[in-house]
Amino acid sequence: MTKTVIVSCGTGIATSTVVAKAIEENCKAAGIPVVTKQCKSAEIQVLIDQGADLIVTTTQMRFDPGIPVIRGLAFLTGIGKDRVINQIMTILRE
């Protein structure tokens, strides 16, 4: 079953693209079918309403989306990136 991951940043362009590509590459290597949907933080609720399994965001969430949320800053800094990737893979395998 294909999983849907919302990837959010401040503008929905540059940062979310870096994070989305890394998620797609890691999921492909792990054999997990995934679709990423990029957006700005203000658009998260709209995409949740369309159906999603996980949110990876580089901004702060100001509400409880009802699905798992992972902070994605590690994709930009490199610090703790493997741990974050493992968290994402664990959630998507469920």
Beta strands, then each sheet from edge to edge (+ up, - down):
strand 1: 3-9
strand 2: 34-40
strand 3: 54-57
strand 4: 69-71
sheet 1: 2+ 1+ 3+ 4+
end
